[in-house]
Amino acid sequence: MKKLMIYGGQFNPIHIGHMLVASESYQFVQPDEFLFLPSYQSPLKEHNESYLIESERVNMLELAIKDLQFGVVDRRELNRKGTSYTFDTIKEIQSEYPEHQIYFIIGTDQYENLNKWKNIDELKEMLIFVVVNREVDRQDVHEGMLALHIPRIDVSSTDIRNRCKNRQSIKMLVTPRIETYIKRGRLYEN
């Protein structure tokens, strides 16, 4: 059976922490296909004025993919608009990739809140969660899930946006291509 790996998130912006998770997950599972799935609006996150238009986030994801040398951006949640529920998206993807086992990357923070996810029991039957340690050194997971332990890099998109707003350096928090893109577009400055 072929393997499809999905990494969803706001990616506002994508940073080296996201890229490390993608790279380590890719090496761990060795999928046939890898989708970056930027969300339009996550049901479990607050959204504010620093939320970038979708095209900017997609452009930065495309730059990250050039550096990673794998993956494609799946725009379905951006095109759908509104709140993005993983269950709805996975049902759609499953019909398009019927001969693929789906692996879905989440962090410790999301793992701790899985009970709040829409149709979580059914979702667990549809895919394998790959749980990456975030803000903890090790992560133990339920049966039927995979735990991936990677070096911790405590970088957040919120911190990067705040640094941009305060005209501070974001060097080494994002790749040089993404840093240049953010600076040229004066993103997150207002």
N, C-alpha and C positions, 0 to 999 in steps of 0.2 A: 504494500500500500504506500502511495506517495504521501509526503508530509508537507503540510502548509502551516507556516508559522505566521502569527499575527501579533503585531505590537501596536496597541492603541494608546492614545493619549492626546493631550492638548498640544504638546510640542510648541510651546509659546514663550521662548523659542526652544528648538531642539538643542541640547547641549552635550558636553562630553560624557556626562553621566548616562543620558539616554543612549548615546552611541556605544558606550561600554556594555550596557545591558543588551543592546541589539547584537553586538559582536559576540559576546560570550554566549548568548542564547543560540545564536546561529551555529557557533562551533559545537555547542552541547547537543543540539537536536539534529543538526545537519539537514535542514528542510530542503525540499525541491523548490519551493517558492516561499518568499518572505514578503509580507505586506505590512507597510506602515499605514496605520488607520487613524488619521487625525480626526478628533471628535469635533462636532459643531458645538455641542453643549453637553457636558457631562451632568448626569442627574445628581451626582454626589459632590459636586464642586461649586464654589461660588464663582460668579463671573462678574468682572468689573470693567471699567473703562480702558484698562490696559490690554484688553483682549483684542488681538490683531485681526485684521481682515484675513479671510481664509487663504487668499492667494499668496500673501507674504509667508504664512506658515508653510504652505506647500512648497514655495520656492526654497525656503531654508531646508526643508526635508530633502528636496532634490539635491541640494548641495551636500548634505550629509551622506546621501546615498553614493554620490561620486567618491567621497572619501572612504566609505565602508566597502564599496565595490560589490554590493548586493542589495536587493530589495527594490520594491516599487511602491509608489504612493497610491493608496486606494481612497478615492475621494467620495465614496458613497454617503458617508455620514455628513460631509460638508454639503453635498448636493441635496440631501434630504431635508436639511435645516432642522431646527427644533432640538429637543432633547434626544440624545443618542443612547439607546439601550442596547447593550451588548447582545442580549438574547435575540432581538429583532435582526440585528446585523448578521449574527452568526447563522441564523436560519436562512437568510438570503445567500450568504457565502456558501453554505453547505450545499445548496441546490446547484450552485455554479461549479463546485469542486466535489462532485459526489464520490470520487475514488481517492479522496485525500483524508488523512487523519489530520484534524486541526489541533494545533498547539497555540495557546493564547497566553502571552506574557503578562504577568501582573507583579506588582511589588508587594512587600509586606503590608503596607498601608491598605492596599485594596484587598488583600487576603483577609485581613482582620475585619473587613466590612462586607464580605461576600454574602452574609445573611441579609443584607439590604438590597442585593441585586435582584432585578426582575427575573422571575422564573428560574432561580438559581439551581434548583434540583434538576430541572430539565436541561439546563445549560451544562451542568456537570456531565450529563450523559452524552452531550454533543461534541465535547472537546476535552483536551487535557490541559489543565492549567500548569504553566511553568512559573513557579513563584520564586522571584529573585529577592534576596535579602536587601532590605532597605531600612536604614536607621537601626539595624540590628546586625550583629556579626554572623549569626546563623539563623536559619529559618527551618522549622519543622513543619511539615504539611500533612494534610489528610491523605488517606489512601486514594490512589487514582490520580494524584497530582505529582509533579516533579519539583524538587527543590534545587535551585541553582545558587551556589554560593560564589559570589564574585567579590573582588576588592571593593571596599566601600569608597565612594566618592560623593561627599556631601555637597552637591551643587543643586541649586533649584532654579527653575525658570523665574520664579518670583524674585529671587536675589539678582538674577541677571537683569530683569526689567528695572529693578530699583537702582542698580548700578548705572544703567543707561540713563535713567531719569536724572541721576545725580552727577552725570558726566564722569563716572569712574570707569576704570579699565575692566574689560571683560576678557582680556587676553588669557588664554589657556582654559577658560570656562566653556568656550565654544571653539570650533575649529577656525583657522584663519579665514577660510572662505566665508563662513557665517559671520564672523566678526566684521569683515569688510562689508558684507551685505547689510548688516545692521547699521554700521556707521554711515555708509553711503545713503541709505534710506532714512537716516535719523530716526530709526524705529525706537519706540518706547521712551522717547525724550519728553513727551508731553504727559 
